[in-house]
C-alpha cells in the first residue's frame, strides 16, 4: 500500500513537471519545427544539398585553401560584377530578410506574452 501512495505522489509530481511553462514552450517549438520540416520537399532539399556540396568542392580546392585569395576594396567591387556572386548575395539577402521578419515576429509574440502575464499577475 505504501508503494501505491509513493507511486501516486511521484505521478502527481511528474504531471506537475509536465505542465511547467518552459516544457510546454519547448514542446510547442518542437511541433512548430516539425511543421516547418514537413512542408519542405525532400527531393528539393536533396538537390540543394547536392548542388551546395558540388559548388563547395569546386570552389574550395586544396590548392585554394592553402593560399586563399586576398580581396581588397577593388577586388570586392570586381567580385560584385560576377553573376555567381550576385546570385549568392541575393540568397544571402533573402536569408537576412527572413531573419529580420523572424525577429519582428518574436518581438510581437514577446509583447503579447508580457501583456498576458500582466493580466494574469497584476502588480501590487
ChimeraX attribute file (.defattr): number of C-alpha atoms within 10 A of each C-alpha:
attribute: neighborCount
match mode: 1-to-1
recipient: residues
	/A:1	6
	/A:2	7
	/A:3	8
	/A:4	9
	/A:5	10
	/A:6	11
	/A:7	12
	/A:8	12
	/A:9	12
	/A:10	12
	/A:11	12
	/A:12	12
	/A:13	11
	/A:14	11
	/A:15	11
	/A:16	10
	/A:17	13
	/A:18	12
	/A:19	10
	/A:20	10
	/A:21	10
	/A:22	11
	/A:23	12
	/A:24	13
	/A:25	11
	/A:26	11
	/A:27	12
	/A:28	12
	/A:29	12
	/A:30	12
	/A:31	12
	/A:32	12
	/A:33	11
	/A:34	11
	/A:35	11
	/A:36	10
	/A:37	11
	/A:38	10
	/A:39	8
	/A:40	10
	/A:41	9
	/A:42	11
	/A:43	9
	/A:44	10
	/A:45	11
	/A:46	11
	/A:47	11
	/A:48	12
	/A:49	12
	/A:50	12
	/A:51	12
	/A:52	12
	/A:53	12
	/A:54	11
	/A:55	11
	/A:56	11
	/A:57	11
	/A:58	9
	/A:59	11
	/A:60	12
	/A:61	11
	/A:62	10
	/A:63	8
	/A:64	10
	/A:65	10
	/A:66	9
	/A:67	8
	/A:68	11
	/A:69	9
	/A:70	7
	/A:71	11
	/A:72	9
	/A:73	8
	/A:74	8
	/A:75	11
	/A:76	11
	/A:77	11
	/A:78	11
	/A:79	14
	/A:80	13
	/A:81	10
	/A:82	10
	/A:83	10
	/A:84	11
	/A:85	12
	/A:86	13
	/A:87	12
	/A:88	11
	/A:89	13
	/A:90	12
	/A:91	12
	/A:92	12
	/A:93	12
	/A:94	12
	/A:95	12
	/A:96	12
	/A:97	12
	/A:98	12
	/A:99	12
	/A:100	12
	/A:101	12
	/A:102	12
	/A:103	12
	/A:104	12
	/A:105	12
	/A:106	12
	/A:107	12
	/A:108	12
	/A:109	12
	/A:110	12
	/A:111	12
	/A:112	12
	/A:113	12
	/A:114	12
	/A:115	12
	/A:116	11
	/A:117	11
	/A:118	11
	/A:119	10
	/A:120	9
	/A:121	9
	/A:122	7
	/A:123	6
	/A:124	3
